[in-house]
Amino acid sequence: MQYQILVKQQNNSFLATALGIPECSVEAQTREQAVIKAREAIENWLAQGEIITVEVETASSNPWLKLHGQLKDEPLFDDFVAEVNSYRKSVD
């Protein structure tokens, strides 16, 4: 996995923080040491748990999307669409 680390020079030291993981913020005398320490902090942080992926349903802004595809196997659907089109032409 890859993580981004923000490295900032502060007076006589360097501060390295893993973006999105404020618990993984370290300070060192050189930039290279700060990056190494930040990498170790991320590894230690990850060793305390596990990363899993979950699927979350979100509210759809279009209520018709719930019905999308429900009639795909309906044998009379094409006839229904033709009837709707015929009606639309007659009222236009």
C-alpha positions as YAML, in Angstrom:
chain: A
units: angstrom
residues:
- id: 1
  name: MET
  ca: [0.00, 0.00, 0.00]
- id: 2
  name: GLN
  ca: [1.09, 3.55, -0.54]
- id: 3
  name: TYR
  ca: [0.61, 6.45, 1.84]
- id: 4
  name: GLN
  ca: [1.37, 10.10, 1.35]
- id: 5
  name: ILE
  ca: [3.53, 11.83, 3.92]
- id: 6
  name: LEU
  ca: [3.71, 15.57, 4.40]
- id: 7
  name: VAL
  ca: [7.24, 16.61, 5.38]
- id: 8
  name: LYS
  ca: [7.78, 20.12, 6.78]
- id: 9
  name: GLN
  ca: [10.93, 21.73, 8.05]
- id: 10
  name: GLN
  ca: [10.53, 23.33, 11.49]
- id: 11
  name: ASN
  ca: [13.45, 25.31, 12.85]
- id: 12
  name: ASN
  ca: [16.19, 22.66, 13.24]
- id: 13
  name: SER
  ca: [14.07, 19.55, 12.61]
- id: 14
  name: PHE
  ca: [11.64, 17.96, 10.19]
- id: 15
  name: LEU
  ca: [8.04, 17.03, 10.93]
- id: 16
  name: ALA
  ca: [6.53, 14.16, 8.90]
- id: 17
  name: THR
  ca: [2.81, 13.38, 9.05]
- id: 18
  name: ALA
  ca: [0.95, 10.64, 7.19]
- id: 19
  name: LEU
  ca: [-1.94, 12.37, 5.42]
- id: 20
  name: GLY
  ca: [-5.26, 11.26, 6.81]
- id: 21
  name: ILE
  ca: [-3.62, 9.60, 9.82]
- id: 22
  name: PRO
  ca: [-2.81, 12.34, 12.35]
- id: 23
  name: GLU
  ca: [-1.70, 9.66, 14.84]
- id: 24
  name: CYS
  ca: [1.30, 9.05, 12.57]
- id: 25
  name: SER
  ca: [3.18, 12.29, 13.05]
- id: 26
  name: VAL
  ca: [6.90, 12.19, 13.86]
- id: 27
  name: GLU
  ca: [9.82, 14.56, 14.24]
- id: 28
  name: ALA
  ca: [13.48, 13.98, 13.29]
- id: 29
  name: GLN
  ca: [16.71, 15.85, 12.67]
- id: 30
  name: THR
  ca: [16.83, 15.13, 8.92]
- id: 31
  name: ARG
  ca: [14.24, 14.78, 6.20]
- id: 32
  name: GLU
  ca: [15.28, 11.18, 5.51]
- id: 33
  name: GLN
  ca: [15.01, 10.22, 9.19]
- id: 34
  name: ALA
  ca: [11.57, 11.82, 9.38]
- id: 35
  name: VAL
  ca: [10.35, 9.81, 6.38]
- id: 36
  name: ILE
  ca: [11.74, 6.56, 7.85]
- id: 37
  name: LYS
  ca: [10.14, 7.27, 11.22]
- id: 38
  name: ALA
  ca: [6.81, 8.14, 9.58]
- id: 39
  name: ARG
  ca: [6.90, 4.88, 7.63]
- id: 40
  name: GLU
  ca: [7.55, 2.97, 10.85]
- id: 41
  name: ALA
  ca: [4.70, 4.85, 12.56]
- id: 42
  name: ILE
  ca: [2.32, 3.87, 9.75]
- id: 43
  name: GLU
  ca: [3.43, 0.22, 9.92]
- id: 44
  name: ASN
  ca: [2.93, 0.17, 13.71]
- id: 45
  name: TRP
  ca: [-0.47, 1.83, 13.36]
- id: 46
  name: LEU
  ca: [-1.57, -0.72, 10.75]
- id: 47
  name: ALA
  ca: [-0.31, -3.61, 12.91]
- id: 48
  name: GLN
  ca: [-2.84, -2.63, 15.59]
- id: 49
  name: GLY
  ca: [-5.81, -3.60, 13.41]
- id: 50
  name: GLU
  ca: [-6.85, -4.64, 9.96]
- id: 51
  name: ILE
  ca: [-8.11, -2.92, 6.84]
- id: 52
  name: ILE
  ca: [-11.34, -4.29, 5.44]
- id: 53
  name: THR
  ca: [-13.61, -3.14, 2.63]
- id: 54
  name: VAL
  ca: [-17.34, -2.74, 3.16]
- id: 55
  name: GLU
  ca: [-20.09, -1.76, 0.79]
- id: 56
  name: VAL
  ca: [-22.39, 1.03, 1.92]
- id: 57
  name: GLU
  ca: [-25.64, 1.89, 0.20]
- id: 58
  name: THR
  ca: [-26.24, 5.56, -0.33]
- id: 59
  name: ALA
  ca: [-29.51, 7.36, -0.84]
- id: 60
  name: SER
  ca: [-30.15, 7.88, -4.51]
- id: 61
  name: SER
  ca: [-31.26, 11.29, -5.67]
- id: 62
  name: ASN
  ca: [-33.36, 9.66, -8.39]
- id: 63
  name: PRO
  ca: [-36.19, 7.48, -6.99]
- id: 64
  name: TRP
  ca: [-36.70, 5.84, -10.40]
- id: 65
  name: LEU
  ca: [-33.33, 4.11, -10.17]
- id: 66
  name: LYS
  ca: [-34.83, 1.57, -7.74]
- id: 67
  name: LEU
  ca: [-37.10, 0.37, -10.55]
- id: 68
  name: HIS
  ca: [-34.44, 0.32, -13.26]
- id: 69
  name: GLY
  ca: [-34.22, -3.07, -14.97]
- id: 70
  name: GLN
  ca: [-37.20, -4.67, -13.26]
- id: 71
  name: LEU
  ca: [-39.02, -5.28, -16.54]
- id: 72
  name: LYS
  ca: [-36.04, -6.51, -18.58]
- id: 73
  name: ASP
  ca: [-37.44, -10.06, -18.75]
- id: 74
  name: GLU
  ca: [-41.09, -9.04, -19.24]
- id: 75
  name: PRO
  ca: [-42.19, -10.42, -22.66]
- id: 76
  name: LEU
  ca: [-44.86, -7.73, -23.14]
- id: 77
  name: PHE
  ca: [-42.60, -4.77, -22.31]
- id: 78
  name: ASP
  ca: [-41.85, -3.94, -25.96]
- id: 79
  name: ASP
  ca: [-45.59, -3.87, -26.67]
- id: 80
  name: PHE
  ca: [-46.09, -1.55, -23.70]
- id: 81
  name: VAL
  ca: [-43.38, 0.85, -24.94]
- id: 82
  name: ALA
  ca: [-44.93, 0.84, -28.43]
- id: 83
  name: GLU
  ca: [-48.33, 1.67, -26.93]
- id: 84
  name: VAL
  ca: [-46.84, 4.55, -24.90]
- id: 85
  name: ASN
  ca: [-45.13, 5.94, -28.00]
- id: 86
  name: SER
  ca: [-48.35, 5.64, -30.00]
- id: 87
  name: TYR
  ca: [-50.26, 7.51, -27.32]
- id: 88
  name: ARG
  ca: [-47.63, 10.26, -27.15]
- id: 89
  name: LYS
  ca: [-47.81, 10.77, -30.91]
- id: 90
  name: SER
  ca: [-51.59, 11.00, -30.78]
- id: 91
  name: VAL
  ca: [-51.60, 13.73, -28.12]
- id: 92
  name: ASP
  ca: [-48.78, 15.78, -29.70]
...
